[in-house]
Amino acid sequence: MYNVVSMITLDVEKRDLKSPLGEMRKSGKIPAVFYGKKEASTPIVLSFAIFDKVLEDAGESTILHLKGTGIDVDVLIHDVDRDPVTDKPRHVDFYAIEKDKKLEVKIPLEFIGVSPAVKDLGAVLVKVMHEVEVEALPKDLPHKLVIDISALATFESVIKAKDIPLPAGVSIKVKPEEIVASVYEPKEEVEAAPVDLLAIEVVKKGKEAKEGEAGAETAEAPKKEEKKEEKKK
């Protein structure tokens, strides 16, 4: 399964580089730039609220159309700079694409369904991949790829890259045998035998007593030698 999202248009305007970025952000705008092989780097500004919603709903793998005075270009989100405190976007890099050129893009994976191995056998689900790189023309790029984990029926079951359903015109860029998801049987934990603290204490005391006796014998030895020396005198 896959999900192709229709083109989303964002209204933008060219940005005056002399305008303070702080004031721009306070007014509800977010600074950005777009560039590409055939597009010069162009600073722009757009609505923060609209971009934030598009980013949340469509993600970074969706083709966007930037529209404004002197601007008419299809782009992908190339990089989002986030505030280290709020994690909110504060600057965006868009990459201008060519409609007739294939792109290599990482597409997120969405897992659906119920694994019989997990439900009935108590297995643990392991999602090895959360995204996969594909190649396709911009018009064919899916927004996400959906994987049904109901195929994981036994502990030996796995879902491989070659099992991912792909839309027409899309090819996957990872090895077909790479594992995307699997399950494993949890091992029972062996409980450690209870420790007998009383036995440990008795052994410890016995050891201390023997060491004390040995020490006493060693201390008496020099005294006997001293008595022998006195008799000789």
Secondary structure as GFF3:
##gff-version 3
##sequence-region A 1 233
A	DSSP	beta_strand	2	3	.	.	.	ID=ss1
A	DSSP	beta_strand	8	14	.	.	.	ID=ss2
A	DSSP	alpha_helix	21	26	.	.	.	ID=ss3
A	DSSP	beta_strand	29	36	.	.	.	ID=ss4
A	DSSP	beta_strand	39	47	.	.	.	ID=ss5
A	DSSP	alpha_helix	48	58	.	.	.	ID=ss6
A	DSSP	beta_strand	64	68	.	.	.	ID=ss7
A	DSSP	beta_strand	71	82	.	.	.	ID=ss8
A	DSSP	beta_strand	89	96	.	.	.	ID=ss9
A	DSSP	beta_strand	103	112	.	.	.	ID=ss10
A	DSSP	alpha_helix	116	121	.	.	.	ID=ss11
A	DSSP	beta_strand	124	127	.	.	.	ID=ss12
A	DSSP	beta_strand	131	136	.	.	.	ID=ss13
A	DSSP	three_ten_helix	138	140	.	.	.	ID=ss14
A	DSSP	beta_strand	144	148	.	.	.	ID=ss15
A	DSSP	three_ten_helix	149	151	.	.	.	ID=ss16
A	DSSP	beta_strand	158	160	.	.	.	ID=ss17
A	DSSP	three_ten_helix	161	163	.	.	.	ID=ss18
A	DSSP	beta_strand	171	172	.	.	.	ID=ss19
A	DSSP	beta_strand	179	184	.	.	.	ID=ss20
A	DSSP	alpha_helix	197	232	.	.	.	ID=ss21
###
